[in-house]
Amino acid sequence: MRKLRPVSLLRRRETDAVRLPQILRALNTLAVLGYTTIYDSAATAALEETALTAIRQYYMLLHQFETLTPSEHDEWAARLVLEDFMLPVASAVSFGLAVARLENAVLHKDSPLCKPLTSYLNLYASLDNGRFRVGTVFGGFETIQAAGLLVVACIIYTLRCDNKVYERDDLPQPSSLPLLHAPRGDTLSGAVGLLFKKTCGTPGFSAFRHWALLQQLGSPSTWEPWLRHNIDSLVENLTSGEWVGYYTTNDQAGDTVDAPMRGIHFVVDSDDGRLLFLHSETGTDGVGAFTLSVTIKRELSLVRIVKRYHGTHTHIWEQIASLTPLGIAGYWHSARHGGDLLGYVWLFKREWAREGAFPDT
């Protein structure tokens, strides 16, 4: 059996025989099942490179579409439809990469995916600020999921490199994620959960023994319903338990990490089945106490959060994110700074972390 290799190392006839979407979906499923960088660096290299390729190509198409005249839009819209495989592929691979990084405490020094993603997420942010076509091909469910899950993958990389986060050891544990403990009727979650428990962390695991299952898990016809099922379940449990998380700051020195956010308890203000409004009055972080005002567009899983600090820190920060199976993930910015991306933000359930993490103070 051949080892997985980065796409750039495959001969042309091999890439013709194994289409890019199939490679991406297989790599995603391998990551979900625990086939991570700790055992095979080539698998992660291929995962990162192919994810970056898919995202780059799709966002380049979006950027070029923005420059077209109205008469040219129909032709390009058709081209984007032809590239529709990139949407489920991008979100699926982003999910796999995030789960792989959660499971794997050992990082490679070179991370080819994270730095270039900053520019793509900046493009996503600029499109969102006034020009993002929410509800069309530009702002559909899969695009928003891909962006949010890529943020999770990127912020995990940054957090793993922070000594204080490493000492606290308070990131979510894949085995505690509810998506791996779905009801028996959900065959996709059940299959992933069963194999994950049996094989994650087993160096000798050969996922190719389950090739038929891998093909099923990688199919767009099962991937999007599985995503929506887990997101809907998370929506129903937003107000239960405590939410915690991290945000990073992008500056000339690189990404920096503040003290964790904690003590966030959401309360529903209103819900008409389309828009869900919540708030939290109880959050704290390294700056101080804060409140959150949250709006969720259910169909798209798009989240807007306004963060206000109490006391002398009266500046208002806005977060544009997506609700993913791995929590709420996106970027934060401020009109005061021109709306540019200032860093990543990730909120998740405290119960997903190890027992004893985020101790009460």
C-alpha positions as CSV (number, residue, x, y, z in Angstrom):
1,M,0.0,0.0,0.0
2,R,1.4,3.4,-1.0
3,K,1.8,6.1,1.6
4,L,-0.3,9.3,1.2
5,R,1.8,12.0,-0.4
6,P,1.3,15.7,-0.9
7,V,-0.5,16.4,-4.2
8,S,2.6,18.3,-5.6
9,L,4.6,15.0,-5.3
10,L,2.0,13.0,-7.3
11,R,2.7,12.3,-10.9
12,R,0.2,13.9,-13.3
13,R,-1.3,10.5,-14.3
14,E,-2.0,9.8,-10.6
15,T,-3.8,13.1,-10.1
16,D,-5.9,12.4,-13.2
17,A,-6.8,8.9,-11.9
18,V,-7.7,10.2,-8.4
19,R,-9.7,13.3,-8.7
20,L,-9.0,16.2,-6.3
21,P,-12.4,16.0,-4.5
22,Q,-11.8,12.3,-3.8
23,I,-8.4,13.0,-2.4
24,L,-9.7,15.8,-0.2
25,R,-12.7,13.8,1.1
26,A,-10.6,10.7,1.8
27,L,-8.0,12.8,3.7
28,N,-10.8,14.5,5.7
29,T,-12.2,11.2,6.8
30,L,-8.8,9.9,7.7
31,A,-8.3,12.9,9.9
32,V,-11.7,12.4,11.5
33,L,-10.9,8.8,12.2
34,G,-7.6,9.7,14.0
35,Y,-5.1,9.2,11.1
36,T,-3.3,12.4,12.1
37,T,0.2,14.0,11.9
38,I,1.4,12.2,14.9
39,Y,1.7,9.1,12.9
40,D,2.1,10.2,9.3
41,S,3.4,13.6,8.4
42,A,2.7,13.0,4.7
43,A,-1.0,12.8,5.4
44,T,-1.2,16.1,7.1
45,A,1.0,17.7,4.4
46,A,-1.3,16.5,1.8
47,L,-4.3,17.6,3.8
48,E,-3.0,21.1,4.3
49,E,-1.8,21.6,0.7
50,T,-5.0,20.3,-0.9
51,A,-7.2,22.3,1.5
52,L,-5.2,25.4,0.6
53,T,-5.5,24.7,-3.1
54,A,-9.3,24.3,-3.0
55,I,-9.8,27.5,-0.9
56,R,-7.4,29.5,-3.0
57,Q,-9.1,28.6,-6.2
58,Y,-12.6,29.3,-4.9
59,Y,-11.8,32.6,-3.3
60,M,-9.9,33.7,-6.5
61,L,-13.1,33.0,-8.4
62,L,-15.0,35.1,-6.0
63,H,-12.6,37.9,-6.2
64,Q,-12.6,37.9,-10.0
65,F,-16.4,37.8,-10.0
66,E,-16.5,41.0,-8.0
67,T,-14.7,42.9,-10.8
68,L,-17.0,41.8,-13.6
69,T,-19.6,43.8,-15.4
70,P,-23.3,42.8,-15.0
71,S,-23.3,41.3,-18.5
72,E,-20.5,38.9,-17.5
73,H,-22.0,37.7,-14.3
74,D,-24.1,34.9,-15.8
75,E,-21.1,33.3,-17.5
76,W,-19.1,33.4,-14.3
77,A,-22.0,32.3,-12.2
78,A,-22.1,29.1,-14.4
79,R,-18.4,28.7,-13.9
80,L,-18.8,28.9,-10.1
81,V,-21.5,26.3,-10.3
82,L,-19.1,24.0,-12.1
83,E,-16.7,24.5,-9.2
84,D,-19.4,23.7,-6.6
85,F,-17.5,20.6,-5.5
86,M,-15.1,23.0,-3.8
87,L,-17.7,24.0,-1.3
88,P,-18.4,20.7,0.4
89,V,-14.8,19.7,-0.1
90,A,-13.4,22.9,1.5
91,S,-15.6,22.6,4.5
92,A,-15.0,18.9,4.9
93,V,-11.3,19.2,4.7
94,S,-11.3,22.2,7.0
95,F,-13.2,20.1,9.6
96,G,-10.8,17.2,9.2
97,L,-7.8,19.5,9.6
98,A,-9.3,21.1,12.8
99,V,-10.1,17.7,14.3
100,A,-6.6,16.4,13.5
101,R,-5.0,19.4,15.2
102,L,-7.2,19.0,18.2
103,E,-6.2,15.3,18.5
104,N,-2.5,15.9,17.8
105,A,-0.5,17.7,20.4
106,V,2.7,17.4,18.3
107,L,3.1,20.2,15.7
108,H,5.3,20.4,12.7
109,K,7.4,23.6,12.5
110,D,6.2,24.4,9.1
111,S,2.4,25.2,8.7
112,P,1.8,26.1,5.1
113,L,-1.9,26.6,5.6
114,C,-2.3,29.1,8.4
115,K,-0.4,32.2,7.1
116,P,-1.9,32.3,3.6
117,L,-5.4,31.7,5.1
118,T,-5.1,35.1,6.8
119,S,-5.3,36.9,3.5
120,Y,-8.3,34.7,2.3
121,L,-10.2,35.4,5.5
122,N,-9.4,39.1,5.2
123,L,-11.1,38.8,1.7
124,Y,-14.0,37.0,3.3
125,A,-14.2,39.8,6.0
126,S,-14.1,42.6,3.4
127,L,-16.8,40.9,1.4
128,D,-18.9,40.5,4.5
129,N,-18.6,44.2,5.5
130,G,-21.2,45.7,3.2
131,R,-20.7,43.7,0.1
132,F,-20.9,40.0,1.1
133,R,-23.8,38.5,-0.8
134,V,-25.3,36.4,2.0
135,G,-27.7,33.8,0.7
136,T,-26.1,33.5,-2.8
137,V,-23.2,31.5,-4.1
138,F,-20.9,33.9,-2.2
139,G,-22.4,33.5,1.2
140,G,-24.0,30.1,1.2
141,F,-23.9,27.6,4.0
142,E,-20.9,25.7,2.8
143,T,-18.8,28.8,2.3
144,I,-19.5,30.0,5.8
145,Q,-18.8,26.6,7.3
146,A,-15.5,26.4,5.4
147,A,-14.4,29.8,6.7
148,G,-15.4,29.0,10.3
149,L,-13.7,25.6,10.3
150,L,-10.6,27.0,8.8
151,V,-10.5,29.5,11.6
152,V,-10.6,26.7,14.1
153,A,-7.7,24.9,12.4
154,C,-5.7,28.1,12.4
155,I,-6.4,29.2,15.9
156,I,-5.6,25.7,17.3
157,Y,-2.2,26.0,15.7
158,T,-1.6,29.4,17.4
159,L,-2.9,28.1,20.7
160,R,-0.8,25.0,20.6
161,C,2.3,27.2,20.3
162,D,1.4,29.3,23.3
163,N,3.2,28.2,26.5
164,K,0.4,29.2,28.9
165,V,-2.3,27.4,26.8
166,Y,0.0,24.4,26.7
167,E,0.3,24.4,30.5
168,R,-3.4,24.8,31.0
169,D,-4.3,22.1,28.6
170,D,-7.8,23.3,28.2
171,L,-8.6,22.9,24.5
172,P,-11.6,20.6,23.5
173,Q,-11.0,16.9,23.4
174,P,-12.3,15.2,20.3
175,S,-13.6,12.3,22.3
176,S,-15.9,14.8,24.2
177,L,-17.4,16.4,21.2
178,P,-21.2,15.6,20.9
179,L,-20.9,15.0,17.2
180,L,-19.2,11.7,18.0
181,H,-22.1,10.6,20.2
182,A,-25.1,11.2,17.9
183,P,-28.3,9.2,18.2
184,R,-28.2,5.7,16.6
185,G,-30.5,6.9,13.8
186,D,-27.8,9.2,12.4
187,T,-25.8,6.6,10.5
188,L,-23.0,9.1,9.5
189,S,-22.3,10.3,13.0
190,G,-22.7,6.7,14.4
191,A,-20.2,5.4,11.9
192,V,-17.7,8.1,12.5
193,G,-18.1,7.8,16.3
194,L,-17.7,4.1,16.3
195,L,-14.6,4.0,14.2
196,F,-13.1,7.0,16.0
197,K,-13.4,5.3,19.3
198,K,-11.9,2.1,18.0
199,T,-9.0,3.5,15.9
200,C,-8.1,7.0,17.1
201,G,-4.6,6.9,18.4
202,T,-3.8,3.5,16.9
203,P,-0.6,3.8,14.8
204,G,-1.3,0.6,12.9
205,F,-4.8,1.6,11.8
206,S,-5.5,1.2,8.1
207,A,-8.5,3.3,7.0
208,F,-8.4,1.7,3.6
209,R,-10.0,-1.4,5.1
210,H,-13.1,0.7,5.4
211,W,-12.9,2.3,1.9
212,A,-16.6,1.9,1.2
213,L,-17.4,3.7,4.4
214,L,-14.9,6.5,3.6
215,Q,-16.5,7.1,0.2
216,Q,-19.9,7.4,1.9
217,L,-18.6,9.8,4.6
218,G,-17.0,11.9,1.9
219,S,-20.1,12.2,-0.3
220,P,-21.7,15.7,-0.5
221,S,-25.1,14.0,-0.2
222,T,-24.2,12.9,3.3
223,W,-21.8,15.6,4.4
224,E,-24.1,18.7,4.4
225,P,-27.0,16.9,6.2
226,W,-24.5,15.7,8.8
227,L,-23.2,19.3,9.2
228,R,-26.7,20.7,9.6
229,H,-27.8,18.0,12.0
230,N,-24.9,18.7,14.4
231,I,-25.3,22.5,14.1
232,D,-29.0,22.2,14.8
233,S,-28.3,20.1,17.8
234,L,-25.8,22.7,19.0
235,V,-28.3,25.5,18.5
236,E,-30.8,23.7,20.7
237,N,-28.1,23.5,23.5
238,L,-26.7,27.0,23.2
239,T,-28.2,28.1,26.6
240,S,-27.1,25.0,28.5
241,G,-23.8,25.0,30.3
242,E,-20.9,27.4,30.1
243,W,-19.1,28.7,27.0
244,V,-15.4,29.4,27.0
245,G,-12.9,30.2,24.4
246,Y,-10.0,32.2,23.1
247,Y,-9.2,35.1,20.8
248,T,-5.9,36.0,19.1
249,T,-4.5,39.3,18.0
250,N,-2.7,39.7,14.7
251,D,0.1,42.2,14.9
252,Q,3.6,42.7,13.4
253,A,5.0,40.3,16.0
254,G,2.7,37.6,14.9
255,D,-0.4,36.1,16.5
256,T,-0.7,36.6,20.3
257,V,-3.1,35.0,22.7
258,D,-5.0,36.7,25.5
259,A,-6.2,35.0,28.7
260,P,-9.2,32.7,28.0
261,M,-12.8,33.9,27.8
262,R,-14.9,32.2,30.3
263,G,-18.2,32.3,32.3
264,I,-20.3,32.9,29.2
265,H,-23.9,31.8,29.7
266,F,-26.3,32.6,26.8
267,V,-29.9,33.6,27.3
268,V,-32.4,33.6,24.4
269,D,-34.0,37.0,23.6
270,S,-36.1,35.9,20.7
271,D,-36.3,33.2,18.0
272,D,-38.6,33.3,15.0
273,G,-37.1,30.1,13.4
274,R,-35.0,32.2,11.0
275,L,-33.1,34.7,13.3
276,L,-32.0,33.7,16.8
277,F,-31.1,36.5,19.2
278,L,-29.2,35.8,22.4
279,H,-27.1,37.6,25.0
280,S,-24.7,37.0,27.8
281,E,-24.0,39.3,30.7
282,T,-21.5,37.1,32.6
283,G,-18.3,36.8,30.4
284,T,-14.8,37.7,31.6
285,D,-11.3,37.5,29.9
286,G,-7.9,39.1,30.4
287,V,-9.2,42.6,29.8
288,G,-12.2,42.3,32.2
289,A,-15.9,41.6,32.4
290,F,-18.0,41.9,29.2
291,T,-21.4,41.3,27.6
292,L,-22.2,39.6,24.3
293,S,-25.1,40.3,22.0
294,V,-25.5,37.5,19.5
295,T,-27.5,37.2,16.2
296,I,-27.6,33.8,14.4
297,K,-29.0,33.3,10.9
298,R,-30.1,29.7,11.3
299,E,-30.2,28.7,7.6
300,L,-26.6,30.0,6.9
301,S,-25.1,29.4,10.4
302,L,-23.8,32.9,10.2
303,V,-23.2,34.6,13.6
304,R,-22.7,38.2,14.5
305,I,-21.5,39.0,18.0
306,V,-21.1,42.5,19.6
307,K,-18.8,42.5,22.6
308,R,-18.9,45.3,25.1
309,Y,-16.6,45.6,28.1
310,H,-17.8,47.0,31.4
311,G,-16.1,49.9,33.2
312,T,-13.4,51.9,31.6
313,H,-13.0,49.6,28.6
314,T,-16.0,50.9,26.8
315,H,-14.9,50.1,23.2
316,I,-17.2,47.9,21.2
317,W,-15.8,45.0,19.2
318,E,-17.7,43.0,16.5
319,Q,-17.2,39.4,15.7
320,I,-18.3,37.8,12.4
321,A,-18.3,34.0,12.7
322,S,-20.1,30.8,11.9
323,L,-21.7,28.2,14.1
324,T,-19.9,25.0,13.4
325,P,-19.9,21.5,14.9
326,L,-16.7,22.7,16.7
327,G,-18.3,25.8,18.2
328,I,-18.5,29.4,17.2
329,A,-15.5,30.5,15.1
330,G,-14.6,33.5,13.1
331,Y,-12.8,36.8,13.3
332,W,-13.1,40.0,15.3
333,H,-12.7,43.6,14.2
334,S,-13.8,47.2,15.0
335,A,-15.0,50.0,12.8
336,R,-12.5,52.1,14.6
337,H,-9.8,50.1,12.9
338,G,-11.4,50.3,9.4
339,G,-13.1,46.9,9.8
340,D,-9.9,44.9,9.1
341,L,-9.5,41.5,10.6
342,L,-7.7,42.0,14.0
343,G,-7.6,38.3,15.0
344,Y,-9.5,35.0,15.3
345,V,-12.1,34.1,17.9
346,W,-13.3,30.7,19.0
347,L,-16.0,29.9,21.5
348,F,-16.7,26.3,22.6
349,K,-18.5,24.4,25.4
350,R,-16.5,24.1,28.6
351,E,-17.7,20.5,28.9
352,W,-15.8,19.6,25.7
353,A,-12.5,20.3,27.5
354,R,-10.9,17.9,29.9
355,E,-12.3,17.6,33.4
356,G,-10.8,20.3,35.6
357,A,-10.1,22.7,32.8
358,F,-11.3,26.3,33.3
359,P,-11.6,25.9,37.1
360,D,-14.0,28.2,38.9
361,T,-12.4,31.3,40.3
